Amino acid sequence: MTTINNSATAELAAHYARVTPLMHAVFGGIPIISTSFPDGFGKPPRWHTKALPLEPHVVAWLLEKLDAVELLTWFPAPGQPSRLGHARIMLEAVGTIEPQQMCHAAHAVRTTLNAHDTDAILVQNGDGNLTLLIPFADAPHYEDVRAHLHEVTNTLAAQQPGLFSTEPNTRGANLIHLHVTHNAVHGYSALPYALRAHPDFPVNLPIAWSDLERIPNGSVTAATFPAYFHGHGDTLFAEHRRLADQTFARKQRTATPRLTVNHSRGTTISAALQILADGISRSAQTILDEGVQRGLLVPTYKAKYVYTALIEYITRANGNGRKAYIVQDESRNFRINEPPDDWPNLNPPQPPAPDAAAQALVTRLAESARGSNPTAFEVAVCDTFAHLGFLATHVGGAKAPDGYADATLGPLGYRVMIECKTGKGEVSQPDAFEAAKYRDAFSGQFCTLIGPAFPDEVELTRELHTHGVSAWTLDDLITALQIRATAYELRTCFAPGYATDALTDLAWDRIHGRAKRIRVIADLVTQEGLALQTAAARSGPPADAPHLTIDTAMALVDQRLIAAGSTHACTRDDVEAAFAYLANPLVVQAVTPAPETLVITRA
């Protein structure tokens, strides 16, 4: 038995004085309880189960009056003790489990969560076990989350029976037990940064995922925490901020989890989208290899996890009536869901210089969308459309639209009705009808519903199409600003459904569409034309020089494309467009001495 002496009491007090502000920054005000050990460690604790708010003076009182060692909570949403703020999956070693097995298990659980478009904060429990702490900004019901996590962990146990178990009171096997039953009111577990009941006072330590294999579980104690914190900073706050907008949503309460394509998408899907952005198809193993090389995926991932995550994503997206941004080809490889592009990238366009006005709008949108002043967000949205080439009018008030925007395109002009919704995460009541009800009164052609994010649900998809409304997220508006979209280009983005789908196509076409083909053809025509002209000048008089015609250029360009590995040939229309571009008076790289004939004048 180990009793807590005066020196240990002072160490406890010093540690909690350091970490209480850190805990309060994320969990301030939620109910907590404590345990003390009057008979020493190794004996049953004394539970102090009167829930008190997590406040600095409360923690100080618990330490002074109750000799508290551990601080625990059921992780409710702030101000809503019966609703969940952070879910938990606990990984408990049963039998003999090597540290690397526990690390592998944690990554496997995270991969499965990522396939459900969810991520977690990693916490070392100080005893070799781990907790994955999953923030949800929309305060879901405990029962719904617990049912969903049972499905997740049961699937893992079925897929890897030699590693995981979900059976209650697993004993006598070298397995990792996945616990989710603590996701209930009064289902307690230790707060991050709290101390654990051991003579060394190990810290219940939140760490970055990249540190999982580097920091031995239990190595950071009350005595060593100051040095650790100096080197690593407040990981809890950083990770919580990273996942601050993560929501549960109704879709996740069924066997078909919610999957969206936005900035909160899971790690595996995000990594695959970045890797596949060049339009080239890849196997799951190649995606994994490139992901590890770029630092997007951890080395302990396996190709089968990547494959499963991508297949599940495609299935869920299709089931939700959404566009899947990744597809599988007949070879079981994966590529971006856009027209194939294996043309060489010989002359990539330079990205536009940063637009200071657009950046200022991005800041205003981000702040007002989640703020307490809906009018500020409405005005920021209208100003954004004005920056994109619309004549935007803010209306607001009762029985009126929030605004409308007229595309200043002469005879091609159109009007978009604007309905804005603010919130901390997903819009809780996305009313598509409300966005459409002023269309006729204001002679609008399109209607849009704009908010921080929207639930990815079949019901909402149907409502958007029924009422002819496009749903624009905060990310969609920011994307339009960043790619400098025009009112002419954005017309397709106001079609009923989700603006993200058309915006993704627009961004792809900017880089990989006809503009790229013509740019590549013009570059190859210039190179081949100069080579022909140089060879002709060396071999005879100008009258005998061959003509660079449309047909000749098509043959020369196709040879270069084949040599570069492309399976696509150029078209006559694209070569004609490249000829016209090179001979344009504003470009002047060539002249046309005869119809369908080109002479290169400069490289």
PyMOL commands that set and color helices and strands:
alter all, ss='L'
color gray80, all
select helices_A, chain A and resi 6-27+56-66+99-115+142-159+209-211+225-232+235-242+250-253+267-278+284-294+303-319+356-369+374-387+410-412+432-436+458-467+474-482+487-494+499-512+514-539+542-544+550-563+572-582
alter helices_A, ss='H'
color red, helices_A
select strands_A, chain A and resi 31-36+46-53+70-73+76-77+80-84+86-94+121-124+130-135+164-165+175-179+189-190+205-207+326-328+334-336+390-394+403-407+415-420+446-451+469-473+497-498+548-549+590-591+597-600
alter strands_A, ss='S'
color yellow, strands_A
deselect
rebuild
show_as cartoon
